[in-house]
């Protein structure tokens, strides 16, 4: 679902998906963050960003 709040100038920039995890144990034990990252990537695509313009940090 596109949003009227997202303009072409927004889409000309990169979309950055950032999920912070403090320790390697959190990365392994908290799979929710991984699911959130994929969901946020999908949302950015739905809003109009190209896959190549979405960066995961």
mmCIF file as Biopython writes it, N, C-alpha, C and O atoms, coordinates in Angstrom:
data_model
#
loop_
_atom_site.group_PDB
_atom_site.id
_atom_site.type_symbol
_atom_site.label_atom_id
_atom_site.label_alt_id
_atom_site.label_comp_id
_atom_site.label_asym_id
_atom_site.label_entity_id
_atom_site.label_seq_id
_atom_site.pdbx_PDB_ins_code
_atom_site.Cartn_x
_atom_site.Cartn_y
_atom_site.Cartn_z
_atom_site.occupancy
_atom_site.B_iso_or_equiv
_atom_site.auth_seq_id
_atom_site.auth_asym_id
_atom_site.pdbx_PDB_model_num
ATOM 1   N N  . UNK A ? 1  ? 0.842  -1.172  0.000  1.0 0.0 1  A 1 
ATOM 2   C CA . UNK A ? 1  ? 0.000  0.000   0.000  1.0 0.0 1  A 1 
ATOM 3   C C  . UNK A ? 1  ? 0.892  1.241   0.000  1.0 0.0 1  A 1 
ATOM 4   O O  . UNK A ? 1  ? 1.695  1.438   0.912  1.0 0.0 1  A 1 
ATOM 5   N N  . UNK A ? 2  ? 0.748  2.053   -1.002 1.0 0.0 2  A 1 
ATOM 6   C CA . UNK A ? 2  ? 1.522  3.285   -1.122 1.0 0.0 2  A 1 
ATOM 7   C C  . UNK A ? 2  ? 0.932  4.344   -0.193 1.0 0.0 2  A 1 
ATOM 8   O O  . UNK A ? 2  ? -0.214 4.244   0.246  1.0 0.0 2  A 1 
ATOM 9   N N  . UNK A ? 3  ? 1.736  5.349   0.091  1.0 0.0 3  A 1 
ATOM 10  C CA . UNK A ? 3  ? 1.312  6.434   0.966  1.0 0.0 3  A 1 
ATOM 11  C C  . UNK A ? 3  ? 1.494  7.755   0.242  1.0 0.0 3  A 1 
ATOM 12  O O  . UNK A ? 3  ? 2.488  7.951   -0.458 1.0 0.0 3  A 1 
ATOM 13  N N  . UNK A ? 4  ? 0.546  8.658   0.405  1.0 0.0 4  A 1 
ATOM 14  C CA . UNK A ? 4  ? 0.693  9.983   -0.204 1.0 0.0 4  A 1 
ATOM 15  C C  . UNK A ? 4  ? 1.780  10.802  0.495  1.0 0.0 4  A 1 
ATOM 16  O O  . UNK A ? 4  ? 2.193  11.845  -0.012 1.0 0.0 4  A 1 
ATOM 17  N N  . UNK A ? 5  ? 2.239  10.340  1.643  1.0 0.0 5  A 1 
ATOM 18  C CA . UNK A ? 5  ? 3.296  11.039  2.373  1.0 0.0 5  A 1 
ATOM 19  C C  . UNK A ? 5  ? 4.682  10.750  1.786  1.0 0.0 5  A 1 
ATOM 20  O O  . UNK A ? 5  ? 5.624  11.504  2.027  1.0 0.0 5  A 1 
ATOM 21  N N  . UNK A ? 6  ? 4.810  9.663   1.016  1.0 0.0 6  A 1 
ATOM 22  C CA . UNK A ? 6  ? 6.085  9.294   0.392  1.0 0.0 6  A 1 
ATOM 23  C C  . UNK A ? 6  ? 6.146  9.950   -0.977 1.0 0.0 6  A 1 
ATOM 24  O O  . UNK A ? 6  ? 5.345  9.642   -1.860 1.0 0.0 6  A 1 
ATOM 25  N N  . UNK A ? 7  ? 7.100  10.858  -1.148 1.0 0.0 7  A 1 
ATOM 26  C CA . UNK A ? 7  ? 7.231  11.598  -2.404 1.0 0.0 7  A 1 
ATOM 27  C C  . UNK A ? 7  ? 8.360  11.015  -3.245 1.0 0.0 7  A 1 
ATOM 28  O O  . UNK A ? 7  ? 9.164  10.232  -2.739 1.0 0.0 7  A 1 
ATOM 29  N N  . UNK A ? 8  ? 8.432  11.385  -4.518 1.0 0.0 8  A 1 
ATOM 30  C CA . UNK A ? 8  ? 9.551  10.918  -5.341 1.0 0.0 8  A 1 
ATOM 31  C C  . UNK A ? 8  ? 10.917 11.276  -4.747 1.0 0.0 8  A 1 
ATOM 32  O O  . UNK A ? 8  ? 11.877 10.526  -4.925 1.0 0.0 8  A 1 
ATOM 33  N N  . UNK A ? 9  ? 11.017 12.400  -4.049 1.0 0.0 9  A 1 
ATOM 34  C CA . UNK A ? 9  ? 12.318 12.748  -3.449 1.0 0.0 9  A 1 
ATOM 35  C C  . UNK A ? 9  ? 12.677 11.776  -2.331 1.0 0.0 9  A 1 
ATOM 36  O O  . UNK A ? 9  ? 13.858 11.502  -2.115 1.0 0.0 9  A 1 
ATOM 37  N N  . UNK A ? 10 ? 11.686 11.247  -1.615 1.0 0.0 10 A 1 
ATOM 38  C CA . UNK A ? 10 ? 11.961 10.215  -0.620 1.0 0.0 10 A 1 
ATOM 39  C C  . UNK A ? 10 ? 12.464 8.942   -1.307 1.0 0.0 10 A 1 
ATOM 40  O O  . UNK A ? 10 ? 13.442 8.334   -0.872 1.0 0.0 10 A 1 
ATOM 41  N N  . UNK A ? 11 ? 11.793 8.559   -2.365 1.0 0.0 11 A 1 
ATOM 42  C CA . UNK A ? 11 ? 12.135 7.317   -3.055 1.0 0.0 11 A 1 
ATOM 43  C C  . UNK A ? 11 ? 13.483 7.395   -3.765 1.0 0.0 11 A 1 
ATOM 44  O O  . UNK A ? 11 ? 14.057 6.366   -4.122 1.0 0.0 11 A 1 
ATOM 45  N N  . UNK A ? 12 ? 13.988 8.606   -3.970 1.0 0.0 12 A 1 
ATOM 46  C CA . UNK A ? 12 ? 15.301 8.766   -4.594 1.0 0.0 12 A 1 
ATOM 47  C C  . UNK A ? 12 ? 16.416 8.450   -3.595 1.0 0.0 12 A 1 
ATOM 48  O O  . UNK A ? 12 ? 17.565 8.242   -3.988 1.0 0.0 12 A 1 
ATOM 49  N N  . UNK A ? 13 ? 16.079 8.414   -2.312 1.0 0.0 13 A 1 
ATOM 50  C CA . UNK A ? 13 ? 17.062 8.094   -1.269 1.0 0.0 13 A 1 
ATOM 51  C C  . UNK A ? 13 ? 16.997 6.608   -0.941 1.0 0.0 13 A 1 
ATOM 52  O O  . UNK A ? 13 ? 16.073 5.907   -1.353 1.0 0.0 13 A 1 
ATOM 53  N N  . UNK A ? 14 ? 17.986 6.142   -0.198 1.0 0.0 14 A 1 
ATOM 54  C CA . UNK A ? 14 ? 17.973 4.757   0.277  1.0 0.0 14 A 1 
ATOM 55  C C  . UNK A ? 14 ? 17.012 4.624   1.447  1.0 0.0 14 A 1 
ATOM 56  O O  . UNK A ? 14 ? 16.813 5.570   2.209  1.0 0.0 14 A 1 
ATOM 57  N N  . UNK A ? 15 ? 16.421 3.451   1.584  1.0 0.0 15 A 1 
ATOM 58  C CA . UNK A ? 15 ? 15.644 3.094   2.766  1.0 0.0 15 A 1 
ATOM 59  C C  . UNK A ? 15 ? 16.551 2.204   3.611  1.0 0.0 15 A 1 
ATOM 60  O O  . UNK A ? 15 ? 17.069 1.206   3.110  1.0 0.0 15 A 1 
ATOM 61  N N  . UNK A ? 16 ? 16.749 2.546   4.870  1.0 0.0 16 A 1 
ATOM 62  C CA . UNK A ? 16 ? 17.638 1.782   5.743  1.0 0.0 16 A 1 
ATOM 63  C C  . UNK A ? 16 ? 16.805 1.102   6.816  1.0 0.0 16 A 1 
ATOM 64  O O  . UNK A ? 16 ? 16.073 1.755   7.560  1.0 0.0 16 A 1 
ATOM 65  N N  . UNK A ? 17 ? 16.924 -0.218  6.886  1.0 0.0 17 A 1 
ATOM 66  C CA . UNK A ? 17 ? 16.255 -1.016  7.915  1.0 0.0 17 A 1 
ATOM 67  C C  . UNK A ? 17 ? 17.302 -1.327  8.970  1.0 0.0 17 A 1 
ATOM 68  O O  . UNK A ? 17 ? 18.314 -1.965  8.680  1.0 0.0 17 A 1 
ATOM 69  N N  . UNK A ? 18 ? 17.061 -0.878  10.190 1.0 0.0 18 A 1 
ATOM 70  C CA . UNK A ? 18 ? 18.040 -1.047  11.263 1.0 0.0 18 A 1 
ATOM 71  C C  . UNK A ? 18 ? 17.374 -1.709  12.467 1.0 0.0 18 A 1 
ATOM 72  O O  . UNK A ? 18 ? 16.430 -1.170  13.044 1.0 0.0 18 A 1 
ATOM 73  N N  . UNK A ? 19 ? 17.872 -2.869  12.831 1.0 0.0 19 A 1 
ATOM 74  C CA . UNK A ? 19 ? 17.441 -3.572  14.028 1.0 0.0 19 A 1 
ATOM 75  C C  . UNK A ? 19 ? 18.686 -3.785  14.876 1.0 0.0 19 A 1 
ATOM 76  O O  . UNK A ? 19 ? 19.631 -4.443  14.440 1.0 0.0 19 A 1 
ATOM 77  N N  . UNK A ? 20 ? 18.692 -3.241  16.070 1.0 0.0 20 A 1 
ATOM 78  C CA . UNK A ? 20 ? 19.874 -3.323  16.925 1.0 0.0 20 A 1 
ATOM 79  C C  . UNK A ? 20 ? 19.809 -4.559  17.812 1.0 0.0 20 A 1 
ATOM 80  O O  . UNK A ? 20 ? 18.792 -4.844  18.444 1.0 0.0 20 A 1 
ATOM 81  N N  . UNK A ? 21 ? 20.922 -5.283  17.840 1.0 0.0 21 A 1 
ATOM 82  C CA . UNK A ? 21 ? 21.083 -6.403  18.762 1.0 0.0 21 A 1 
ATOM 83  C C  . UNK A ? 21 ? 22.449 -6.262  19.404 1.0 0.0 21 A 1 
ATOM 84  O O  . UNK A ? 21 ? 23.444 -6.030  18.718 1.0 0.0 21 A 1 
ATOM 85  N N  . UNK A ? 22 ? 22.497 -6.399  20.713 1.0 0.0 22 A 1 
ATOM 86  C CA . UNK A ? 22 ? 23.721 -6.102  21.453 1.0 0.0 22 A 1 
ATOM 87  C C  . UNK A ? 22 ? 24.737 -7.228  21.462 1.0 0.0 22 A 1 
ATOM 88  O O  . UNK A ? 22 ? 25.938 -6.960  21.432 1.0 0.0 22 A 1 
ATOM 89  N N  . UNK A ? 23 ? 24.309 -8.455  21.503 1.0 0.0 23 A 1 
ATOM 90  C CA . UNK A ? 23 ? 25.246 -9.558  21.663 1.0 0.0 23 A 1 
ATOM 91  C C  . UNK A ? 23 ? 24.986 -10.646 20.620 1.0 0.0 23 A 1 
ATOM 92  O O  . UNK A ? 23 ? 23.881 -10.742 20.085 1.0 0.0 23 A 1 
ATOM 93  N N  . UNK A ? 24 ? 25.995 -11.461 20.331 1.0 0.0 24 A 1 
ATOM 94  C CA . UNK A ? 24 ? 25.772 -12.594 19.409 1.0 0.0 24 A 1 
ATOM 95  C C  . UNK A ? 24 ? 24.667 -13.535 19.926 1.0 0.0 24 A 1 
ATOM 96  O O  . UNK A ? 24 ? 23.926 -14.120 19.135 1.0 0.0 24 A 1 
ATOM 97  N N  . UNK A ? 25 ? 24.565 -13.671 21.231 1.0 0.0 25 A 1 
ATOM 98  C CA . UNK A ? 25 ? 23.511 -14.518 21.805 1.0 0.0 25 A 1 
ATOM 99  C C  . UNK A ? 25 ? 22.124 -13.993 21.432 1.0 0.0 25 A 1 
ATOM 100 O O  . UNK A ? 25 ? 21.223 -14.776 21.129 1.0 0.0 25 A 1 
ATOM 101 N N  . UNK A ? 26 ? 21.953 -12.674 21.453 1.0 0.0 26 A 1 
ATOM 102 C CA . UNK A ? 26 ? 20.661 -12.094 21.074 1.0 0.0 26 A 1 
ATOM 103 C C  . UNK A ? 26 ? 20.320 -12.398 19.618 1.0 0.0 26 A 1 
ATOM 104 O O  . UNK A ? 26 ? 19.164 -12.648 19.276 1.0 0.0 26 A 1 
ATOM 105 N N  . UNK A ? 27 ? 21.339 -12.373 18.772 1.0 0.0 27 A 1 
ATOM 106 C CA . UNK A ? 27 ? 21.112 -12.660 17.348 1.0 0.0 27 A 1 
ATOM 107 C C  . UNK A ? 27 ? 20.574 -14.079 17.177 1.0 0.0 27 A 1 
ATOM 108 O O  . UNK A ? 27 ? 19.651 -14.312 16.396 1.0 0.0 27 A 1 
ATOM 109 N N  . UNK A ? 28 ? 21.157 -15.024 17.912 1.0 0.0 28 A 1 
ATOM 110 C CA . UNK A ? 28 ? 20.757 -16.422 17.809 1.0 0.0 28 A 1 
ATOM 111 C C  . UNK A ? 28 ? 19.414 -16.665 18.496 1.0 0.0 28 A 1 
ATOM 112 O O  . UNK A ? 28 ? 18.560 -17.377 17.966 1.0 0.0 28 A 1 
ATOM 113 N N  . UNK A ? 29 ? 19.231 -16.073 19.671 1.0 0.0 29 A 1 
ATOM 114 C CA . UNK A ? 29 ? 18.048 -16.401 20.468 1.0 0.0 29 A 1 
ATOM 115 C C  . UNK A ? 29 ? 16.829 -15.553 20.137 1.0 0.0 29 A 1 
ATOM 116 O O  . UNK A ? 29 ? 15.713 -15.920 20.506 1.0 0.0 29 A 1 
ATOM 117 N N  . UNK A ? 30 ? 17.010 -14.434 19.456 1.0 0.0 30 A 1 
ATOM 118 C CA . UNK A ? 30 ? 15.871 -13.558 19.180 1.0 0.0 30 A 1 
ATOM 119 C C  . UNK A ? 30 ? 15.583 -13.529 17.686 1.0 0.0 30 A 1 
ATOM 120 O O  . UNK A ? 30 ? 15.962 -12.588 16.988 1.0 0.0 30 A 1 
ATOM 121 N N  . UNK A ? 31 ? 14.920 -14.552 17.209 1.0 0.0 31 A 1 
ATOM 122 C CA . UNK A ? 31 ? 14.590 -14.643 15.785 1.0 0.0 31 A 1 
ATOM 123 C C  . UNK A ? 31 ? 13.517 -13.633 15.377 1.0 0.0 31 A 1 
ATOM 124 O O  . UNK A ? 31 ? 13.313 -13.387 14.189 1.0 0.0 31 A 1 
ATOM 125 N N  . UNK A ? 32 ? 12.841 -13.055 16.354 1.0 0.0 32 A 1 
ATOM 126 C CA . UNK A ? 32 ? 11.834 -12.022 16.077 1.0 0.0 32 A 1 
ATOM 127 C C  . UNK A ? 32 ? 12.454 -10.860 15.296 1.0 0.0 32 A 1 
ATOM 128 O O  . UNK A ? 32 ? 11.829 -10.318 14.384 1.0 0.0 32 A 1 
ATOM 129 N N  . UNK A ? 33 ? 13.674 -10.483 15.653 1.0 0.0 33 A 1 
ATOM 130 C CA . UNK A ? 33 ? 14.335 -9.373  14.963 1.0 0.0 33 A 1 
ATOM 131 C C  . UNK A ? 33 ? 14.529 -9.673  13.485 1.0 0.0 33 A 1 
ATOM 132 O O  . UNK A ? 33 ? 14.341 -8.797  12.641 1.0 0.0 33 A 1 
ATOM 133 N N  . UNK A ? 34 ? 14.900 -10.890 13.173 1.0 0.0 34 A 1 
ATOM 134 C CA . UNK A ? 34 ? 15.066 -11.279 11.777 1.0 0.0 34 A 1 
ATOM 135 C C  . UNK A ? 34 ? 13.737 -11.154 11.029 1.0 0.0 34 A 1 
ATOM 136 O O  . UNK A ? 34 ? 13.694 -10.637 9.912  1.0 0.0 34 A 1 
ATOM 137 N N  . UNK A ? 35 ? 12.669 -11.624 11.642 1.0 0.0 35 A 1 
ATOM 138 C CA . UNK A ? 35 ? 11.343 -11.496 11.015 1.0 0.0 35 A 1 
ATOM 139 C C  . UNK A ? 35 ? 10.967 -10.025 10.835 1.0 0.0 35 A 1 
ATOM 140 O O  . UNK A ? 35 ? 10.393 -9.654  9.812  1.0 0.0 35 A 1 
ATOM 141 N N  . UNK A ? 36 ? 11.289 -9.184  11.825 1.0 0.0 36 A 1 
ATOM 142 C CA . UNK A ? 36 ? 10.998 -7.756  11.715 1.0 0.0 36 A 1 
ATOM 143 C C  . UNK A ? 36 ? 11.776 -7.115  10.573 1.0 0.0 36 A 1 
ATOM 144 O O  . UNK A ? 36 ? 11.240 -6.275  9.850  1.0 0.0 36 A 1 
ATOM 145 N N  . UNK A ? 37 ? 13.040 -7.510  10.407 1.0 0.0 37 A 1 
ATOM 146 C CA . UNK A ? 37 ? 13.840 -6.960  9.319  1.0 0.0 37 A 1 
ATOM 147 C C  . UNK A ? 37 ? 13.196 -7.266  7.978  1.0 0.0 37 A 1 
ATOM 148 O O  . UNK A ? 37 ? 13.076 -6.383  7.129  1.0 0.0 37 A 1 
ATOM 149 N N  . UNK A ? 38 ? 12.782 -8.510  7.780  1.0 0.0 38 A 1 
ATOM 150 C CA . UNK A ? 38 ? 12.145 -8.873  6.508  1.0 0.0 38 A 1 
ATOM 151 C C  . UNK A ? 38 ? 10.815 -8.149  6.333  1.0 0.0 38 A 1 
ATOM 152 O O  . UNK A ? 38 ? 10.476 -7.741  5.222  1.0 0.0 38 A 1 
ATOM 153 N N  . UNK A ? 39 ? 10.066 -7.986  7.404  1.0 0.0 39 A 1 
ATOM 154 C CA . UNK A ? 39 ? 8.786  -7.272  7.321  1.0 0.0 39 A 1 
ATOM 155 C C  . UNK A ? 39 ? 9.012  -5.798  6.979  1.0 0.0 39 A 1 
ATOM 156 O O  . UNK A ? 39 ? 8.249  -5.222  6.203  1.0 0.0 39 A 1 
ATOM 157 N N  . UNK A ? 40 ? 10.048 -5.185  7.548  1.0 0.0 40 A 1 
ATOM 158 C CA . UNK A ? 40 ? 10.338 -3.787  7.247  1.0 0.0 40 A 1 
ATOM 159 C C  . UNK A ? 40 ? 10.831 -3.625  5.815  1.0 0.0 40 A 1 
ATOM 160 O O  . UNK A ? 40 ? 10.512 -2.631  5.162  1.0 0.0 40 A 1 
ATOM 161 N N  . UNK A ? 41 ? 11.599 -4.583  5.319  1.0 0.0 41 A 1 
ATOM 162 C CA . UNK A ? 41 ? 12.025 -4.552  3.912  1.0 0.0 41 A 1 
ATOM 163 C C  . UNK A ? 41 ? 10.799 -4.628  2.999  1.0 0.0 41 A 1 
ATOM 164 O O  . UNK A ? 41 ? 10.692 -3.887  2.022  1.0 0.0 41 A 1 
ATOM 165 N N  . UNK A ? 42 ? 9.890  -5.523  3.328  1.0 0.0 42 A 1 
ATOM 166 C CA . UNK A ? 42 ? 8.678  -5.671  2.534  1.0 0.0 42 A 1 
ATOM 167 C C  . UNK A ? 42 ? 7.862  -4.385  2.560  1.0 0.0 42 A 1 
ATOM 168 O O  . UNK A ? 42 ? 7.332  -3.968  1.531  1.0 0.0 42 A 1 
ATOM 169 N N  . UNK A ? 43 ? 7.757  -3.760  3.717  1.0 0.0 43 A 1 
ATOM 170 C CA . UNK A ? 43 ? 6.996  -2.510  3.832  1.0 0.0 43 A 1 
ATOM 171 C C  . UNK A ? 43 ? 7.631  -1.414  2.973  1.0 0.0 43 A 1 
ATOM 172 O O  . UNK A ? 43 ? 6.921  -0.654  2.314  1.0 0.0 43 A 1 
ATOM 173 N N  . UNK A ? 44 ? 8.953  -1.331  2.978  1.0 0.0 44 A 1 
ATOM 174 C CA . UNK A ? 44 ? 9.634  -0.342  2.133  1.0 0.0 44 A 1 
ATOM 175 C C  . UNK A ? 44 ? 9.319  -0.597  0.658  1.0 0.0 44 A 1 
ATOM 176 O O  . UNK A ? 44 ? 9.090  0.347   -0.097 1.0 0.0 44 A 1 
ATOM 177 N N  . UNK A ? 45 ? 9.307  -1.867  0.244  1.0 0.0 45 A 1 
ATOM 178 C CA . UNK A ? 45 ? 8.941  -2.199  -1.149 1.0 0.0 45 A 1 
ATOM 179 C C  . UNK A ? 45 ? 7.503  -1.778  -1.428 1.0 0.0 45 A 1 
ATOM 180 O O  . UNK A ? 45 ? 7.213  -1.215  -2.484 1.0 0.0 45 A 1 
ATOM 181 N N  . UNK A ? 46 ? 6.606  -2.046  -0.490 1.0 0.0 46 A 1 
ATOM 182 C CA . UNK A ? 46 ? 5.198  -1.664  -0.673 1.0 0.0 46 A 1 
ATOM 183 C C  . UNK A ? 46 ? 5.043  -0.153  -0.809 1.0 0.0 46 A 1 
ATOM 184 O O  . UNK A ? 46 ? 4.168  0.325   -1.532 1.0 0.0 46 A 1 
ATOM 185 N N  . UNK A ? 47 ? 5.893  0.594   -0.116 1.0 0.0 47 A 1 
ATOM 186 C CA . UNK A ? 47 ? 5.818  2.061   -0.174 1.0 0.0 47 A 1 
ATOM 187 C C  . UNK A ? 47 ? 6.461  2.626   -1.436 1.0 0.0 47 A 1 
ATOM 188 O O  . UNK A ? 47 ? 6.322  3.815   -1.720 1.0 0.0 47 A 1 
ATOM 189 N N  . UNK A ? 48 ? 7.173  1.774   -2.204 1.0 0.0 48 A 1 
ATOM 190 C CA . UNK A ? 48 ? 7.686  2.209   -3.496 1.0 0.0 48 A 1 
ATOM 191 C C  . UNK A ? 48 ? 9.189  2.178   -3.669 1.0 0.0 48 A 1 
ATOM 192 O O  . UNK A ? 48 ? 9.681  2.493   -4.753 1.0 0.0 48 A 1 
ATOM 193 N N  . UNK A ? 49 ? 9.945  1.805   -2.632 1.0 0.0 49 A 1 
ATOM 194 C CA . UNK A ? 49 ? 11.395 1.720   -2.795 1.0 0.0 49 A 1 
ATOM 195 C C  . UNK A ? 49 ? 11.753 0.500   -3.623 1.0 0.0 49 A 1 
ATOM 196 O O  . UNK A ? 49 ? 11.135 -0.555  -3.486 1.0 0.0 49 A 1 
ATOM 197 N N  . UNK A ? 50 ? 12.757 0.646   -4.486 1.0 0.0 50 A 1 
ATOM 198 C CA . UNK A ? 50 ? 13.284 -0.480  -5.243 1.0 0.0 50 A 1 
ATOM 199 C C  . UNK A ? 50 ? 14.101 -1.360  -4.303 1.0 0.0 50 A 1 
ATOM 200 O O  . UNK A ? 50 ? 14.679 -0.857  -3.339 1.0 0.0 50 A 1 
ATOM 201 N N  . UNK A ? 51 ? 14.158 -2.637  -4.562 1.0 0.0 51 A 1 
ATOM 202 C CA . UNK A ? 51 ? 14.918 -3.577  -3.721 1.0 0.0 51 A 1 
ATOM 203 C C  . UNK A ? 51 ? 16.374 -3.128  -3.574 1.0 0.0 51 A 1 
ATOM 204 O O  . UNK A ? 51 ? 16.940 -3.198  -2.483 1.0 0.0 51 A 1 
ATOM 205 N N  . UNK A ? 52 ? 16.973 -2.670  -4.663 1.0 0.0 52 A 1 
ATOM 206 C CA . UNK A ? 52 ? 18.377 -2.256  -4.620 1.0 0.0 52 A 1 
ATOM 207 C C  . UNK A ? 52 ? 18.603 -1.027  -3.740 1.0 0.0 52 A 1 
ATOM 208 O O  . UNK A ? 52 ? 19.732 -0.766  -3.324 1.0 0.0 52 A 1 
ATOM 209 N N  . UNK A ? 53 ? 17.544 -0.274  -3.453 1.0 0.0 53 A 1 
ATOM 210 C CA . UNK A ? 53 ? 17.666 0.945   -2.642 1.0 0.0 53 A 1 
ATOM 211 C C  . UNK A ? 53 ? 17.396 0.693   -1.163 1.0 0.0 53 A 1 
ATOM 212 O O  . UNK A ? 53 ? 17.444 1.624   -0.360 1.0 0.0 53 A 1 
ATOM 213 N N  . UNK A ? 54 ? 17.110 -0.563  -0.794 1.0 0.0 54 A 1 
ATOM 214 C CA . UNK A ? 54 ? 16.835 -0.881  0.599  1.0 0.0 54 A 1 
ATOM 215 C C  . UNK A ? 54 ? 18.089 -1.506  1.193  1.0 0.0 54 A 1 
ATOM 216 O O  . UNK A ? 54 ? 18.605 -2.502  0.687  1.0 0.0 54 A 1 
ATOM 217 N N  . UNK A ? 55 ? 18.569 -0.900  2.278  1.0 0.0 55 A 1 
ATOM 218 C CA . UNK A ? 55 ? 19.796 -1.368  2.922  1.0 0.0 55 A 1 
ATOM 219 C C  . UNK A ? 55 ? 19.471 -1.842  4.326  1.0 0.0 55 A 1 
ATOM 220 O O  . UNK A ? 55 ? 18.712 -1.195  5.047  1.0 0.0 55 A 1 
ATOM 221 N N  . UNK A ? 56 ? 20.042 -2.961  4.710  1.0 0.0 56 A 1 
ATOM 222 C CA . UNK A ? 56 ? 19.849 -3.487  6.071  1.0 0.0 56 A 1 
ATOM 223 C C  . UNK A ? 56 ? 21.127 -3.250  6.862  1.0 0.0 56 A 1 
ATOM 224 O O  . UNK A ? 56 ? 22.211 -3.680  6.465  1.0 0.0 56 A 1 
ATOM 225 N N  . UNK A ? 57 ? 20.984 -2.571  7.966  1.0 0.0 57 A 1 
ATOM 226 C CA . UNK A ? 57 ? 22.117 -2.318  8.863  1.0 0.0 57 A 1 
ATOM 227 C C  . UNK A ? 57 ? 21.845 -2.887  10.218 1.0 0.0 57 A 1 
ATOM 228 O O  . UNK A ? 57 ? 22.681 -2.776  11.114 1.0 0.0 57 A 1 
#
